[in-house]
Amino acid sequence: MAKNPGRVNAGSKGLTRRGFLELSAGGLAGLASLNALPSWAGAPVGAEENKLGRHLIGKLEGPEILMDLTKIPRKFNEAPMLSQLVKAGKLPPVEERLPAEPMVVKPLRETGKYGGTWRRAFTGPADVENGNRICSTDKPLFVDYTGTVTKPCVAKAWKMSDDGKVFTLTFRKGMKWSDGAPFSVDDVMFWYEDIYQNKELLPIPPIDLTVNGKVGKIEKLDDYTIAFVFPEPYYLFETILRGDGQLGCGQATGGTFKVGNVMGLYAPRHYLKNYLPKYVSQDQLAKQVRDAKMDSWTSLFRFKYNWALNTELPVLTPWKTVNPNNTPQWILERNPYYFAVDTEGNQLPYWDKIVMTLAETLETLNLRAVAGEYDWQSRHIQVPKLPVFLENQKKGNYKVYLDPGQFGGSAYIAVNLTYEADSEIGKWLRDVDFRRALSLGIERDQINEVFFLGLGTPGSTALDESLPHSPGPQYRTLWSTFDPRQANEMLDKIGLSKKDSEGYRLRTDGKGRLRIEVATQAAAFINFTGMAEMAVNSWKKIGIQGIVKEMERGLQQTRSQNNELQMEVSENTGSENLWVNPGHVLPVLFNSRMGPLYYKWYATGGKQGKKPEDPRLLRALEIFSTGPGLKGTEEQAVAQEIWRIVLDLVFNIGLVGLAPGSYGVRIVKNNVGNVPGRLSQLRDARIPCGAHPATLFFKS
């Protein structure tokens, strides 16, 4: 086995893009201050540069959810557009539309004003997270603006039993769907019994209801209370339910972006039962499928479940879709039954509408942002254009904010360990020293300077050292420094010593040059294709030919899940919470890029898929199952061991981390109120939803 590479100096010679930024913004200097993080978060890597971040990285702050039910306002107000409907007899009074105990949000700075349209951009039907992340307050539980403290949401209260086996969730009495129909626990049980357990809709359920390999169940206690009952202690279930996982994601995200597109813990029974074989006749359902021009009842059901496409779907979100996202404008309007108010009793949201206009290319989107055409946009805003945004702030009447991430893979190359279409390629992808050599053959400093303006940290996918699951600072550079000499020695040693006339290594099966394909997503938040091209260009120095294949996002996801891709570039946002978002770390979710067949083996208890051969990967999967049942330091120790295994075996090849990546550059018009100085990039905060967009408003 090759020796463990050491740490290298990450500094660059000459004037870097970071230096250019420092000179270009009137004293603006680098951007790495994390002083406003929660108490557990210490100084990040490069903490000596904290003094450089004060101009673009503000204070981590946000609105507050009041926990004291005695402070619920006694009088309620509503938007003028709703008052008109009430006067016309088309809508009940606001007091009848709100639950008995609404969620009370204290705005960040001031009580807002009603009215106005939030202008944004989106990139097409696959860009569902654009709306999901704004409307994620339809989750059963949520987090505060730091992304670390559990807060009520659709549910008003929760409790874990002392033995960790029963978790009770209490919903808001009198809460209603957007069509005015009552919400109750029956909507949860409908989802659990008729959707989650329906094998045609969800052949392989996610692991969120499983602890140590054993499945729990959901029980109805009364009209507003359910209990999750587990055979073993599941102390981390609160974290699971509040996080951005498969179970606690909420209806909007669960119907568009999670396994089977039918997740979220609850669903409108009164509406969706009309599209299930259990509740309608076979002839009636067949007619509905034909009329909708669908190929099956499951396709029809998934369409009806999709809030971004189906304008009829009842929701609990602050805004609901009135014009679908497969058109040039995805339009949302306020939900008259939204269950939240501000501290003055004003029903939220403040803004009447959200209009997202299709941008055919990211270049078009960013040019429109520079021109000041969007009121708040961070999704798809590109880091390399930061100098242009800064230069045009005054002209565009907006302000630029930076929201750096704490996950280690702002960009990384995922290696598919179960690739089978080419046995020679599959053999090498499963060879640990081949993966290590590829990692050592990448010049990351160049990628960081070009695509992140030097604001990230080159290295592995390791978390920020301040986070509790971090395995330690030495893992930042483990197998992740540029060392082509050692990489060449390793490739020669494992049997890839023969080369062609151009210096590229030959396959061992006699079929010519060894070529590795790296898939990238077209129109991604950041330029994954450019990074991949720069990485494979580095591989020329170690005799490996890399071929970058850019494809549409939906196609890439489908091919990835079908085990058809060798490698692909992504970001590991959410990996800071291993138990909620493990897919970038271990093959335990349907969208795990590091081995779809390993995922099927794990999720089905060995009935499907392929069993991993590497004993350390098997060890990581084994202890992963035990983690949610542990507490405190024991849980952290398990997570740290998993990270040590994953980083040493290089299942993912890190490029750059801890950068203001896909949501890191925020453009906000100067007339928008209640804007936080900094947003948490922790995945559970669902940026920008941790700022409760329902409290944003126009000051003039």
C-alpha positions in Angstrom: 0.0 0.0 0.0 1.2 3.5 -0.8 2.5 5.7 1.9 0.2 8.3 3.4 0.8 11.7 1.7 1.6 14.7 3.9 0.3 18.2 4.1 1.3 20.7 1.5 1.3 24.5 1.6 -1.9 25.7 0.0 -0.6 29.1 -0.7 -0.2 30.3 -4.3 2.5 32.5 -5.8 1.8 35.8 -7.3 -1.5 37.8 -7.3 -4.4 35.4 -6.8 -8.1 36.1 -7.6 -8.5 36.5 -3.8 -6.0 39.2 -4.0 -7.8 40.8 -6.9 -11.0 40.8 -4.9 -9.3 42.4 -2.0 -8.1 45.2 -4.3 -11.4 45.5 -6.3 -13.9 46.3 -3.7 -12.5 49.3 -1.9 -10.8 47.6 0.9 -12.9 44.4 0.6 -10.6 41.7 1.7 -11.0 37.9 1.9 -14.1 36.2 3.0 -13.7 33.5 5.7 -15.2 34.8 9.0 -17.3 32.2 10.8 -17.4 34.1 14.1 -21.2 34.1 14.1 -21.6 30.3 14.1 -23.2 28.5 17.0 -21.1 27.9 20.1 -20.0 24.4 19.0 -18.4 25.8 15.8 -14.9 27.0 16.4 -12.5 28.8 14.0 -12.4 27.3 10.5 -9.5 26.3 8.4 -7.7 29.5 7.5 -8.9 31.3 10.6 -6.0 33.7 10.4 -7.9 35.3 7.5 -11.0 36.2 9.5 -10.1 39.9 9.4 -10.7 39.8 5.6 -14.4 38.8 5.7 -16.3 41.7 7.4 -17.6 43.4 4.2 -19.5 40.6 2.5 -20.1 38.1 5.3 -22.4 39.5 7.8 -23.8 38.3 11.1 -25.5 34.9 11.2 -29.0 35.9 12.1 -32.7 35.3 11.3 -36.3 35.5 12.6 -37.3 33.6 15.7 -40.1 31.1 16.2 -41.9 31.8 19.5 -42.1 28.8 21.7 -44.3 30.4 24.4 -47.9 29.7 23.4 -49.2 32.4 25.7 -47.7 34.9 23.4 -49.9 34.0 20.4 -51.6 37.2 19.2 -55.3 37.5 20.0 -56.2 39.5 17.0 -55.3 38.6 13.4 -54.9 40.6 10.2 -54.6 39.6 6.6 -53.3 40.8 3.2 -55.6 43.2 1.3 -56.0 40.8 -1.6 -57.5 38.3 0.9 -59.7 40.9 2.6 -61.3 41.5 -0.7 -62.1 37.8 -1.1 -63.6 37.7 2.4 -65.8 40.7 1.7 -67.0 39.1 -1.5 -67.9 35.9 0.4 -65.3 33.8 -1.4 -63.1 33.2 1.6 -63.8 32.7 5.3 -62.4 35.3 7.8 -58.8 35.0 8.8 -59.7 33.8 12.3 -61.4 30.8 10.7 -58.5 30.1 8.4 -55.8 29.9 11.0 -55.3 27.0 13.4 -56.1 27.5 17.1 -52.4 27.8 17.9 -50.6 29.2 14.8 -46.9 29.3 14.4 -45.7 32.7 15.5 -42.7 34.1 13.7 -40.9 37.2 15.1 -39.4 39.0 12.1 -35.7 39.7 12.1 -35.9 43.5 12.2 -39.5 44.8 11.8 -43.1 44.0 11.0 -43.4 43.9 7.3 -45.8 45.4 4.8 -48.2 43.4 2.7 -48.1 43.2 -1.1 -45.6 42.9 -4.0 -44.1 40.2 -6.2 -40.8 38.5 -5.5 -38.9 38.3 -8.8 -36.6 35.3 -9.2 -35.1 33.1 -11.9 -35.3 29.3 -12.4 -33.8 27.1 -15.1 -36.6 24.7 -16.0 -38.8 21.8 -14.7 -35.8 20.0 -13.1 -35.1 23.1 -10.9 -37.8 22.2 -8.4 -35.6 22.9 -5.4 -35.7 26.6 -6.4 -39.3 26.7 -5.1 -38.9 23.9 -2.5 -36.3 25.7 -0.6 -38.4 28.8 -0.3 -41.5 26.9 0.9 -39.9 24.3 3.2 -41.9 25.5 6.2 -44.3 22.7 5.3 -42.0 20.4 7.3 -43.3 18.6 10.4 -40.4 20.1 12.4 -37.8 22.6 11.3 -34.7 24.3 12.6 -33.8 27.8 13.7 -31.8 30.2 11.5 -28.5 28.6 12.6 -29.6 25.2 11.3 -28.9 23.5 14.6 -31.9 23.9 17.0 -35.2 22.1 16.6 -38.2 24.4 16.1 -41.9 23.7 15.6 -43.4 23.9 12.2 -46.5 22.0 10.9 -46.3 20.1 14.3 -46.5 22.3 17.4 -44.9 19.9 19.9 -42.7 16.8 20.1 -41.3 14.4 22.7 -39.0 11.5 22.9 -39.5 8.8 25.6 -36.8 8.2 28.1 -35.9 4.9 26.6 -35.6 6.4 23.1 -38.2 4.1 21.6 -41.3 6.3 21.2 -41.3 9.7 19.6 -44.6 11.7 19.9 -45.6 14.4 17.4 -48.5 16.8 18.0 -50.0 18.8 15.1 -51.9 22.1 15.2 -55.7 21.8 15.9 -57.7 23.6 13.2 -55.0 23.7 10.6 -56.2 23.6 7.0 -55.0 22.7 3.6 -54.7 25.5 1.0 -58.2 24.5 -0.4 -59.7 25.0 3.1 -60.1 21.3 3.9 -59.2 20.3 7.5 -55.7 18.8 8.2 -55.6 16.0 10.7 -53.5 12.9 11.6 -55.6 11.0 9.1 -53.5 12.7 6.4 -50.4 11.3 8.1 -51.8 7.8 8.3 -53.0 8.0 4.7 -49.4 8.8 3.6 -48.0 6.0 5.8 -50.5 3.2 5.0 -51.4 4.0 1.4 -48.3 5.6 0.0 -45.2 4.8 2.0 -46.2 1.1 2.3 -47.4 0.9 -1.4 -44.7 -1.2 -3.2 -45.8 0.1 -6.6 -45.1 3.7 -5.5 -42.2 3.0 -3.2 -40.5 -0.4 -4.0 -37.6 0.3 -1.6 -38.5 2.6 1.3 -35.8 4.9 2.7 -34.1 4.2 5.9 -35.4 7.1 8.0 -37.9 4.8 9.9 -35.2 2.2 10.5 -32.8 2.0 13.5 -30.0 -0.6 13.6 -31.6 -2.4 10.7 -35.0 -2.7 12.4 -38.1 -0.9 11.1 -40.3 1.3 13.2 -44.0 2.1 12.7 -46.4 5.1 13.0 -49.4 4.9 15.2 -52.4 7.3 15.5 -53.0 8.4 19.1 -55.8 11.0 18.4 -56.8 13.4 15.7 -53.7 15.6 16.2 -51.1 13.2 17.7 -49.0 10.4 16.3 -46.4 8.2 17.8 -43.3 6.7 16.0 -42.6 3.4 17.7 -39.2 1.7 17.3 -38.0 -1.7 18.5 -34.7 -0.2 19.7 -33.6 3.3 21.0 -33.6 5.9 18.2 -32.4 9.0 20.1 -31.5 10.9 16.9 -35.0 10.7 15.4 -35.7 14.3 16.3 -32.7 15.2 14.2 -34.0 13.0 11.4 -37.4 14.6 11.4 -36.3 18.2 11.5 -33.6 17.6 8.9 -33.6 17.6 5.1 -34.0 13.9 4.8 -36.6 11.6 3.2 -39.1 11.6 6.0 -39.1 15.1 7.5 -38.7 17.0 4.2 -42.3 18.2 3.9 -44.8 17.6 1.2 -43.4 20.0 -1.4 -39.9 18.7 -1.4 -41.1 15.1 -0.8 -43.2 15.2 -3.9 -40.5 16.5 -6.2 -37.0 15.8 -4.9 -37.0 12.7 -2.8 -37.1 8.9 -3.3 -40.2 8.0 -5.4 -41.3 11.6 -5.3 -43.9 10.6 -2.7 -42.2 11.4 0.6 -42.9 14.0 3.3 -44.8 12.2 6.1 -48.3 13.5 5.2 -50.5 14.0 2.1 -53.9 15.5 1.4 -56.1 12.4 1.8 -59.3 14.1 0.6 -57.6 14.9 -2.7 -55.0 12.2 -3.5 -57.2 9.1 -2.6 -59.0 9.7 -5.8 -56.0 8.5 -7.7 -55.3 5.3 -5.8 -56.6 1.8 -6.8 -57.7 1.3 -3.2 -60.3 4.1 -3.4 -61.5 4.2 -7.0 -62.6 1.5 -9.4 -60.2 0.1 -12.0 -62.2 1.5 -14.9 -62.4 5.0 -13.3 -58.7 5.0 -12.7 -57.9 3.8 -16.2 -60.0 6.6 -17.6 -58.1 9.2 -15.5 -54.8 7.8 -16.7 -56.0 8.0 -20.4 -57.4 11.5 -20.0 -54.1 12.7 -18.5 -52.1 11.0 -21.2 -50.1 9.1 -18.7 -48.7 5.6 -19.1 -49.8 4.2 -15.6 -51.7 5.1 -12.5 -48.4 5.5 -10.6 -47.2 8.1 -13.1 -50.6 9.9 -12.7 -50.3 9.7 -8.9 -46.8 11.2 -8.9 -48.0 14.0 -11.1 -50.9 14.7 -8.8 -48.4 14.7 -5.8 -46.1 17.2 -7.4 -46.8 20.7 -6.1 -44.6 22.3 -8.8 -46.7 20.9 -11.7 -50.1 20.2 -10.3 -51.8 23.5 -9.5 -54.8 21.7 -8.0 -52.8 20.0 -5.2 -53.7 21.2 -1.7 -50.6 22.3 0.2 -49.5 23.7 3.6 -46.7 26.0 2.1 -46.8 29.8 2.4 -47.2 30.1 -1.3 -48.8 27.6 -3.7 -48.2 27.1 -7.5 -50.7 28.8 -9.8 -48.6 28.4 -13.0 -46.5 25.3 -13.2 -42.8 25.1 -13.5 -42.8 23.5 -17.0 -43.7 26.9 -18.4 -41.6 30.0 -18.9 -42.9 31.4 -15.6 -43.3 29.4 -12.5 -45.8 31.5 -10.5 -46.7 31.1 -6.8 -49.4 32.9 -4.9 -50.0 33.3 -1.2 -51.8 30.4 0.5 -54.8 32.0 2.3 -54.7 29.2 4.9 -51.0 29.3 5.7 -50.7 28.5 9.4 -48.2 31.2 10.5 -48.5 34.8 11.7 -46.0 37.4 12.9 -45.9 38.8 16.4 -48.5 41.4 15.5 -51.0 38.8 14.4 -50.5 39.4 10.6 -50.9 36.2 8.7 -47.9 35.5 6.6 -46.5 35.7 4.0 -46.0 39.4 3.4 -45.4 39.1 -0.4 -48.4 38.3 -2.5 -46.6 36.4 -5.3 -43.4 34.8 -6.4 -42.7 34.9 -10.1 -39.7 32.9 -11.3 -38.8 33.6 -14.9 -37.1 30.9 -17.0 -33.4 31.6 -17.8 -32.4 29.6 -20.8 -28.7 29.6 -19.7 -26.9 30.4 -16.5 -25.1 33.2 -18.4 -28.5 34.8 -19.1 -29.6 34.4 -15.5 -26.4 36.0 -14.1 -26.5 38.9 -16.5 -30.1 39.6 -15.5 -29.0 39.5 -11.8 -26.2 42.0 -12.6 -28.8 44.3 -14.2 -30.9 44.2 -11.0 -33.8 42.2 -12.4 -34.2 39.9 -9.3 -35.3 40.9 -5.8 -33.4 38.0 -4.1 -31.4 35.4 -5.9 -28.6 33.1 -4.7 -29.5 29.9 -6.5 -27.5 29.7 -9.7 -25.5 32.9 -9.0 -21.9 32.1 -10.0 -18.9 32.7 -7.8 -16.5 33.7 -10.6 -18.8 36.6 -11.5 -18.5 38.1 -8.0 -16.3 41.0 -9.2 -18.9 42.0 -11.8 -21.7 41.9 -9.2 -19.6 44.1 -6.9 -18.9 46.5 -9.6 -22.6 46.9 -10.5 -24.1 47.0 -7.0 -25.0 50.7 -7.1 -26.3 50.6 -10.7 -28.4 47.6 -10.1 -29.7 48.8 -6.7 -28.8 45.7 -4.9 -26.3 44.4 -2.3 -24.0 41.4 -2.4 -23.8 38.9 0.5 -21.6 35.9 0.9 -22.9 32.7 2.7 -19.9 30.3 2.8 -20.5 26.6 3.4 -19.1 24.3 6.0 -19.2 21.1 4.0 -16.0 19.8 2.5 -17.2 19.1 -1.0 -18.2 22.4 -2.7 -17.1 20.3 -5.7 -16.0 16.6 -5.7 -15.8 13.7 -8.1 -18.0 10.8 -7.0 -16.6 7.3 -8.0 -19.2 4.6 -8.9 -17.9 1.5 -7.1 -20.6 -0.7 -8.7 -20.1 0.3 -12.3 -20.5 -2.9 -14.5 -20.9 -1.8 -18.1 -17.2 -2.2 -18.7 -15.6 -4.8 -16.4 -12.1 -3.3 -16.9 -13.2 0.2 -15.8 -15.2 -1.2 -13.0 -12.2 -3.2 -11.7 -10.1 -0.1 -11.5 -12.8 2.1 -9.9 -13.0 -0.4 -7.1 -9.2 -0.4 -6.6 -8.3 1.9 -3.7 -4.9 2.8 -5.0 -6.3 3.6 -8.4 -8.7 6.1 -6.7 -5.9 7.5 -4.5 -3.7 8.0 -7.5 -6.4 9.8 -9.4 -6.9 12.1 -6.4 -3.1 12.8 -6.1 -3.1 13.6 -9.8 -5.3 16.7 -9.5 -4.0 20.2 -9.2 -6.7 21.7 -6.9 -5.3 25.1 -6.2 -5.9 26.0 -9.9 -9.5 24.9 -9.6 -10.0 26.9 -6.5 -8.6 30.1 -8.0 -10.4 29.9 -11.3 -13.9 28.7 -10.1 -14.0 29.9 -6.5 -11.8 33.0 -6.8 -9.5 31.4 -4.1 -12.3 31.5 -1.5 -12.5 27.8 -0.9 -10.1 25.2 0.5 -8.5 22.7 -1.8 -8.6 19.1 -0.5 -10.7 16.1 0.3 -14.4 16.1 1.1 -13.7 16.4 4.9 -16.1 18.6 6.9 -15.0 21.9 8.5 -13.0 21.0 11.5 -15.3 22.9 13.8 -18.2 20.4 13.2 -18.7 17.6 15.6 -18.4 14.8 13.0 -15.1 16.0 11.7 -12.4 13.3 11.9 -9.6 15.8 12.3 -7.6 18.4 10.4 -5.2 15.9 8.9 -8.0 14.5 6.7 -8.3 17.7 4.8 -5.2 16.8 2.7 -5.2 13.0 3.0 -4.6 11.6 -0.5 -5.7 15.1 -1.7 -2.5 17.0 -2.5 -1.0 17.4 -6.0 1.7 14.7 -6.2 2.0 13.3 -9.7 5.2 11.5 -8.9 3.6 9.4 -6.2 0.5 8.9 -8.3 2.6 7.6 -11.2 4.4 5.2 -8.9 1.1 3.9 -7.6 -0.4 3.3 -11.0 2.7 1.5 -12.2 2.7 -0.7 -9.1 -1.0 -1.8 -9.5 -0.4 -3.0 -13.1 -1.0 0.0 -15.3 2.6 0.5 -16.3 2.2 0.1 -20.1 1.5 3.2 -22.2 0.8 4.1 -25.8 2.8 6.4 -28.0 1.2 9.5 -26.5 2.0 8.5 -22.9 -1.5 7.3 -21.9 -1.8 4.1 -19.9 -3.2 1.0 -21.6 -6.0 -1.3 -20.4 -4.9 -4.6 -19.0 -7.4 -6.5 -21.2 -5.7 -5.5 -24.5 -8.4 -3.2 -25.7 -6.4 -0.1 -26.0 -6.2 3.1 -24.0 -7.7 3.3 -20.5 -10.3 6.1 -20.6 -12.3 7.3 -17.6 -15.6 9.2 -18.2 -16.6 12.0 -15.8 -20.3 13.1 -16.1 -21.3 16.6 -15.3 -24.6 18.5 -15.1 -25.4 21.1 -17.7 -26.5 24.5 -16.3 -25.4 23.5 -12.8 -25.1 26.1 -10.0 -21.4 26.2 -10.4 -19.3 25.2 -13.4 -18.8 21.5 -12.7 -18.0 20.9 -16.3 -15.1 23.4 -16.2 -13.8 21.9 -13.0 -14.0 18.4 -14.4 -12.1 19.5 -17.6 -9.4 21.0 -15.4 -9.1 17.9 -13.3 -8.9 15.5 -16.2 -6.3 17.8 -17.8 -4.2 17.2 -14.7 -4.5 13.5 -15.2 -2.5 13.7 -18.4 0.6 14.1 -16.1 -0.2 10.6 -14.7 -1.0 9.0 -18.0 -4.8 8.8 -17.5 -7.2 10.0 -20.2 -10.3 11.5 -18.8 -13.4 12.3 -20.9 -15.9 14.8 -19.6 -19.5 14.2 -20.6 -22.0 17.0 -19.9 -25.6 16.1 -19.8 -29.0 17.5 -18.7 -29.7 17.3 -15.0 -32.6 14.9 -15.2 -30.7 12.6 -17.6 -27.7 12.6 -15.3 -29.8 11.7 -12.3 -31.5 8.8 -14.2 -28.3 7.4 -15.5 -26.6 7.7 -12.2 -29.4 5.8 -10.4 -29.3 3.2 -13.2 -25.7 2.5 -12.5 -24.6 3.8 -15.9 -22.1 6.4 -14.9 -18.4 5.9 -14.0 -17.8 9.1 -12.2 -19.7 12.4 -11.8 -19.1 15.8 -10.3 -21.3 17.1 -7.5 -21.3 18.8 -4.2 -21.8 17.1 -0.8 -24.0 19.7 0.8 -25.8 18.2 3.8 -23.0 15.8 4.6 -22.4 17.7 7.9 -25.4 15.7 9.2 -24.4 12.2 8.4 -27.7 10.6 9.7 -30.0 12.9 7.7 -28.0 13.3 4.5 -25.6 10.3 4.2 -25.9 9.9 0.4 -22.7 11.8 -0.3 -20.8 9.7 2.2 -22.1 6.2 2.0 -24.2 4.2 -0.5 -27.4 4.2 1.7 -29.7 6.5 -0.3 -31.4 6.0 -3.7 -29.3 8.9 -5.1 -26.0 7.8 -3.7 -23.5 8.3 -6.5 -20.8 6.0 -5.1 -22.6 2.8 -5.8 -26.3 2.3 -6.8 -26.0 -1.5 -6.4 -24.5 -1.2 -3.0 -27.5 1.0 -2.0 -30.0 -1.6 -3.2 -28.1 -4.3 -1.2 -28.1 -2.1 1.9 -31.7 -0.9 1.6 -33.2 -4.4 0.9 -31.1 -6.3 3.6 -29.2 -8.1 0.9 -32.2 -9.2 -1.2 -31.2 -7.0 -4.2 -28.1 -5.2 -5.5 -24.5 -6.2 -4.8 -22.7 -6.7 -1.5 -19.5 -4.6 -1.1 -16.3 -6.5 -1.1 -14.2 -4.0 0.8 -14.2 -5.0 4.5 -13.8 -1.4 5.7 -16.8 -0.2 3.7 -18.8 -3.1 5.2 -17.6 -1.9 8.6 -18.8 1.7 7.8 -22.2 0.4 6.7 -22.5 -1.7 9.8 -21.8 1.0 12.3 -23.8 3.5 10.3 -26.9 1.5 11.3 -26.1 1.8 14.9 -25.4 5.6 15.0 -29.0 7.0 15.4 -29.5 4.9 18.5 -26.6 6.4 20.3 -26.1 9.7 22.2 -23.5 12.4 22.5 -19.9 11.4 22.3 -20.8 7.8 21.3 -22.7 9.0 18.3 -20.0 11.4 17.3 -17.3 8.7 17.6 -19.2 6.5 15.2 -19.6 9.4 12.7 -16.0 10.2 12.9 -14.9 6.6 12.3 -17.1 6.5 9.2 -15.5 9.7 7.9 -12.0 8.3 8.5 -12.8 5.2 6.5 -14.5 7.1 3.6 -11.7 9.6 3.3 -8.9 7.1 3.5 -10.5 4.8 0.9 -11.2 7.8 -1.3 -14.7 6.8 -2.3 -15.1 10.4 -3.4 -12.3 12.6 -4.8 -12.5 16.0 -3.2 -11.7 19.1 -5.3 -12.5 22.2 -3.3 -14.6 22.7 -0.1 -15.7 25.2 2.5 -16.5 27.7 -0.3 -19.4 30.0 -1.1 -20.6 27.5 -3.7 -24.1 26.9 -5.2 -25.9 29.2 -2.7 -23.0 31.2 -1.5 -23.4 34.5 -3.5 -26.6 36.3 -2.6 -28.0 39.2 -4.6 -30.7 41.2 -2.7 -32.4 44.4 -3.8 -31.9 47.3 -1.4 -35.6 47.8 -0.8 -36.1 44.3 0.6 -36.7 44.2 4.4 -35.7 41.7 7.1 -32.6 40.5 5.2 -30.1 38.5 7.3 -26.4 39.5 7.1 -25.6 35.8 6.7 -27.5 32.6 6.1 -26.6 29.2 7.4 -25.5 26.8 4.7 -26.1 23.8 6.9 -28.4 21.6 4.8 -31.1 21.3 7.4 -31.7 25.1 7.3 -32.8 24.7 3.6 -31.2 28.0 2.5 -32.9 30.5 2.2 -35.8 29.0 4.2 -34.0 29.3 7.5 -34.6 33.1 7.1 -38.4 32.4 6.7 -38.9 34.1 3.4 -42.5 34.6 4.4 -41.2 37.5 6.5 -39.5 39.3 3.7 -41.1 42.4 2.3 -40.6 45.6 0.3 -39.8 48.6 2.4 -41.0 50.9 -0.4 
